Amino acid sequence: MVQGCTSDAGKSVLVAGLCRVLKRRGLSVAPFKPQNMALNSAVTPDGGEIGRAQALQAQAAGVPLSVHMNPVLLKPNTDTGAQVILQGHSIGNLEALAYHDYKPKAAAAVFDSYAKLSQQYDYIMVEGAGSPAEINLRAGDIANMGFAEEADCPVIIIADIDRGGVFAHLAGTLALLSESEQARVKGFVINRFRGDIKLLESGLDWLEEYTGKPVLGVLPYLHGLHLDAEDAVPTATAELVHQDKKLRVVVPVLPHISNHTDFEPLRLHPQVDFLFVRHQESIPPADLMILPGSKNVGFDLSWLRDQGWDEALKRHLRYGGKVIGICGGLQMLGMLIHDPDGVEGKPASYPGLGLLALETTLQTSKRLTNCVGMLAGDIVAEADIAVKGYEIHAGVSQGEALQRPALYLDGQADGALSEDGQIMATYLHGLFDTPQALTALLGWAGLGNAQHFDMAALREQQLERLADMLEADLKVDYLLDVVLSTESTV
């Protein structure tokens, strides 16, 4: 099990890399995260929902997705509450204190899923959540040491040296664990190091002497490593600067933005000037504006208006710009949104942005499906431009705008294209993942002669690069020996 001193210490990436390392060695391995809190999710073949990071890790391991790889997924929809996904399916919304009382049932699902994976695979790479040293969250813990103790699982702890204070993070985290928990920690990993390793050696020697635990690896900062984020919205970096950017795309960072990994092909495309626009940031001119998915459409729609996006979109359209709405973004573009059952809060109906003639009714049941299809002919002149992705939504939309679909998914019409051809809306996540669809949609938005860009191939290349680094800088053989020789770690 990989646990971290902090969020974003590198747990997800390390687990993905180790899954690929073990796969390359011909070993049977699967990822597992007992409890995940994230708004980026994926759909399993059997119609369940798991965290996006576990989908990436399953790809690294070369195994099909399963709801058992992430039995508890918490999708925040307010500051104090979340939708609870148990073994792939929603059991409803719970406030934080109510979820604490629900934890025994969640724990039963966690260990049921762990048992099922253990019957299928020889190795399970487990990812913790946040930090194991959160004193206020120790009671009933199923995300970190609570799981490790019950499953009798050896643990390594990773810390991010790029944040500073790495020795305090590691020594302090270990000190806040119980004696039995400390005993199952088999070593430390230091992540994102840049510089001369000789300058770090005295600190490594001190850490090993002070804690009695080995440093299993110092992982270098991998510049330009691009893998799907577990939850945090990526920040702009100099690594993404290209000289040949010709099309500007902007996306608002909604307070409850979901599945923002939809935009990785745009963010990484060498000809696209991609920008996430955050709270109270000015809205720049653009060729294409995209409204993303949302876990709380009503709240996020109100936020959009407060930030001036409603007027910015109208101005953008007057000047000939293009707009895409994906999932919750589709619903926002319509005339009305009805929430009769209080799926996202109190039962209510409220106006959308009024840019498409459709209405949406939120329902307690959720549509979860993987799908394939093609772009509608009104969007691109070329025939049979394939798309592939997934749907995750609790709304059903109806209206005149849907008579002019944007896509055909599994033979059924999906979404809408405005009569003037400027606004496109769809329920499909992964819209830009297929290279041909990406090129066609960039052309629709105004980019002529778009370069071919294959996000799936890039993910594979990055996973191989990550595995190469771990083989060189991590004591993988030692880790495997620890697992194979550990009958009881207490």
N, C-alpha and C positions, 0 to 999 in steps of 0.2 A: 504494500500500500504506500502510495506517495502522498504525504501530507506537506503542507506549506506553512511557513511562518506568517504569511499574510495572503490576502487575495492577490491574484495576478503574480504570484511568485514564480510560476512556471509549471504548476502541477499538470495542467491539461496537456501542455506541449511535451513534457517529459513522459507522460503515460503514452501519448501517441507515438513518440519516438521509440520507446521501449517495445510497444506493440509491433512496430515495423521491424525492429532488430530481431525480436523473437520469431516473427514470421519469416524473415530472411534465413534464419537458422533452421527452418522447417518445423518449428514448434507450434503446437496448438494453443492459441492464446485469444482471450477476449477481454475487452475493457469493462469496467464496472464502476459506477458512481452511485453510492447508496442514496444520497440526497443532493439535488442540484437546485439552485435558485437562478433561473435564467429566463430570458424572453426570446432567446434564439433556440428553436427546436426543429426536430426532423420527424418525418412520418415513417414508421416501420412497415415492412411488407404486409403485416397483419392488421394494419390500420390503427396502430397505437402511436403515442407521441413520446419522444425522449429528447434530452438536451442535445444541442447541435454538436457540442464537443465530443460526446460519446459516438455520434455518427462519424465524425472525423477519425476517432480512435478505432472504430470498427473497420473503416476503410484502410487504416494503417495495418490492422491485423489481418485484413483480407477475409473478413467474415461478414455474413449478413446481419443487418440491424435486428435487434430484439428489444422488446419493452423491458426485458429483464436486465439490460445493461444500465438502465437508469430508472429504478422502480419508483422513486419519489422525485417528481419535478414540481417545483414551486414557481409559479408565474405571477410576479407581483402585479396587482392592478390598482392598488392604493399604497399610501405610505405605510400602512399597518396591516394590510391584508394581501392575500394571494389566492389564485386558483390553484387547487391541489390536484396534481395528476398522479394517480396511483396505478402503477403497472400499465401505463400507457393511456389511461382514461380518466377524465375529470370526475372527481367526487363532489365538486362544488367549490365555493369560495369560503375561506376561513380567515378570521383575524388571527394575529400572532398568538394571543393567549389561547384561543380555541384550538389552534394547531398544536400547541404544546400539550393540551389534553388529548389530542388525537394521536400523539406520537406512538403509543403502544400498538395501534393498528398499522401505522406506517412502518414500524419496526418489523412487524410480522410479514409485511409485503417485502421488505428489504431482504430478510433472511430466506424467504421463500424463493425470491429471484436469484439470490446468491447460490442457493442449493441447486437450482435448475441449471445455472451456468456451469457450476462445478461438475455436474454430470456430463456436460457436453465438451468441456475444454480442460486441458491439462494445466494451463496457467491462467490465472485471473489477475489482470493489472488493475488495481483498485485506486481510484482517485478520491482524496478527501475534499472537503469544502472549507474555504476560509482558513481558519487556524484552529488547531486542536487545543490551544491555550486560552480560548474564550471562556473565562470562568463562569460567566452568567449563562452559558449554554451547555454546561456539562451534564446537567440532570437530563436523563433520557436521551443522551446523544446517540444518534445513529449515523452521523456524517463523518466522524473522525475516530478518536480513540474508543468511543463506545462501540463502534462497529469492530474495530481491530481487536478489542479485548474479547468480544463475543465470538468472533470468527477465528481467533487465535492466529492473527496475521502479522508477519513481520513488517516493519515500517521504516521508510527512509523519509527524511525531512529536507525540503528544498527551500532555499532562501535566495532572494534577489539582491545581489551586491550592488546593482545599479541604483538602488534606492538609498544606499548608505546604511551603516549600522549593522552589517551582516553578522558580525560576531555576537553582538548583543541580541539580535533576532534569534539566532540559533541557540545560544546558551540560555537565554531567557525562556524561550519556548520549552526547552527540555526541562528547565528548573520548575516550571509550572505543571508538569505532568506528575502523576502518581508514580510510586516505585515500580509497579508492574508495567505501567505504560512506558516508563523510561527504559525498562529492560527489553522491551520489544523493538525499540529504536535501534536499527542496525548501522546507522551512519547518516552523514549529511551530504547534501549536494549544494554547491554554490553556483548560482545561475547568472548569466549575462555579464561575465567578467571581460573587461577590456584593459589591456595594459601588459606589463611585463610580469609574468607569473612569479619571478624571483622576488619581487617586492611583496608578494602575498605569503610567501612560504613561512615566515616567522609567525604570522597570524594563524596559519593552518596548524603549525606545530603546537601553538598555545591552545587552540581549540580542542585538538585531540587530547592533549594532556589534561586540560581542565574538565572535559566532559567524559573522557574515557571512550569516546566514539570516534571511529575513523571518518575522514573526509573521503567520500567515494568518487568524487569528481569535481573539477572546476570547469564549468561549461562556458565556452566563449560566447560573447555577444554575436549572434548571427545576423549581420546586417542584411536587410532585404528578405528576411524570413517572413513569408506571408501564408498563414494558415488561418482558417475560420476562427473568429473570436468566440469564446464561450458566451460572453454577454456584453462586455464593455465596448462602447462604440470607439472604433479606432480614431486616433488623433492624426492630424496631418504631420508628415515627416519629410525631411529633405530627401529621403530615399525614393520618394514617389515623384520627384520632380523630373519631368521629361521636357525636352526642348521642342517637341513637335506636337504640342497640345493644340487641338483645333476646335473642340466642342466642350462647352462648359455645362456641367450637370450639377444641380444643387438639390439637397434632401434635408428637410428639417429634422432635427433630432427631437422627436416627440418625447414628452415625459415618460410615456409607456411604449416607446418604439419597440417593435418586435421583428425578429428575423431580418435584422439589418445586414446579415450576411448575403442577402439578395444582391447587394450592391458591390460586392467584391470584384466581379468582372469589370465593372465600370471604374471603380477606384484604382484598379491596377492596369487598366488599358492605357497603353503609351500615348494615345491621341486624345484622351479624355481628361479634362481639367475638372476633377470631381471634388465637391466640397460638402461636408456636413455642416449645416448651419445650426448653431446651438442657441440656448436661451439668451435673449436680448442682443444677439448679434445681428448686424445689418444684413438684409437680404440682397445679395448682389444680382446684377443682370445675369441671365443664363439663356442657353439654347433649350435646355430641357429641365423642367422641375418635376420631381417625383414625390408623391405622398406615400410614405411607407405603411407597413402594417402597424397595428396598435392593439395593446391589451385592454385599453379603456378608451374607446372611440369618442365618447361624449366629452370626457375630460380633455383629451388631446385636441379635439375640435375647438373647444373653448380656448385652449392655449394658443392654437393657430391664429384665431381671431385676435387675441390679446397681443400677439407678436406682429400682427399686420400681414399675415400670409394671405388672408382672403383678398385684400386689395392688391397685394403683390401678384397673385395669380391672375387676377382680372387684367392688370396692366400688362403682364407677361403675354397673355393671350391676345390682347389688342395689338401688340407689336409682332404677332406671328409666331410666338414661342410654342413649344409643345409641352404637354403635361401627361404624366402617367400616374395612375392611382393603383396601388397594389393592396389587395385584401381590405384592411381597414381604410386605406386610402381610397379605394373604390367607393366604400360606403360614405365617406366624407364628401365625395364629389357629387353625391345625389341630392335630392330635394329634402327628404325627411329620413330620420332614423327613429325607429320605435323600439323601446325596451320594455314591453308589457310585464315581463317576469322579473325585472330588476337584475338582469344578468350582470350588468356592470355597476349597479348602484340602486338607487330608488327607481321604481317603475316610472317611465316618462317617455315622451316623444319630443324630439328637438330638431331644428332645421339643419340641414347640411349646407354645403357651399353653393348648391343650386346650379352647378355647371353641367349636370347630366340628369335627364328625365328618368330617374329611378328612385325607389324607396327601399329601405332595408328594415327588416324586422329581426331583432336579435332573439335567439332561441336558446333554451337550456342545453340542447344537444349540440354537439360539435361535429362538423364534417372533417374527417381525417382521411386523406387518400393521396397516394402517389398517382401521377397521371402523365400521359404523353399526348402530343397533338401537334398542331401547326398554327402558324399565324394566319389570320384571315386575309383574303386576297386584297381587301381594301387598304391594308396597311403597306403591303409590299407588292411589287409587280411580279416578283418571282413566285413560282408555284411551290408548294410543299416545303416551306421553311419550318423545320421541326422545332418543337419546344418540348421541354421535359422538366418536371418539377413536382410540387406537392401543394395540397390545399389544407389549411388549418383555419377554420373560421366557424363562428357560431351564428352568423347572419345569413338570411335568405333575402336576396334582392329581386325586385320585380319592377317593370316599367318599360316604357316605350324605347328608351335608349338601348335596352338589351336586344332589341330587334336587329340591331346592327352590331354583331359581336366582334370582339377583338381577336379571339382565338377559338379554336375548336379543340376540346380536350376529350379524349376517349370517344370521339364522335359526337360530342354534345357542344352546343354553343356556349361560350363563356365570355363574360365581360361586355364591354361596350366601346364603340368608336364614335365620336361625335360626328355630325354631318359634315362639318368643315374639316374633319381629319386632324384636328389639333389635340384632341383629348382622347386618351386611351385608358381603359380601366380593366382590371382582371383580378381574379382571385388566386392566380397562380404565383406561388413563390418559386424562385429559381428561374424566373423569366429570362435572365441574361446568361444562364449557364451554358446553353448550347451555342457553340461558336457561330453557326449560321444565323441563328436568331439574334444574337448580339450584333453581328455585322448589319443585319437587315434593320434592326431597331435604331441603331446609330445612324444609318442612312435616312430613315424616316425622320429622325430628329435633326438632320441637317449635316451630318458628317459624310462627305463623299469619299470614296476610296478608303474605307475603314480597313485597318490592318486586321488580319486573322488573329484571334486571341482565344485560347482554349484554357478555361479555368480548371477543368478537370485534369488536364495534363500538367498544369502548373502545380496543383495540389500534390500530384504524384511525385513530381520533381522535388518539391519542397520536403515531402516526407522522406524521400531517399537521402536528401542532403542532411536532414536532421538525424537520421539513423547513422549515416557516415560519421557525423560529429560525435554521437554517443559511443560508437565503437572505438573512437580514438581517445575520448576524454573521460569516459565513465568506466568504472570497474564492473563491466557487465558480467564477466565470468564469476567474479566474487559474489555479485547479487544472486546469480543463479545457484551458486553453491550454498548460499545462506538459505534460500527457499527450499532447496532439495534436502538440506541437512536439518531443517527446523521442524521437529515433531511437536515441540511445545516451546513457546517463546517466553513463558512465565516461570 
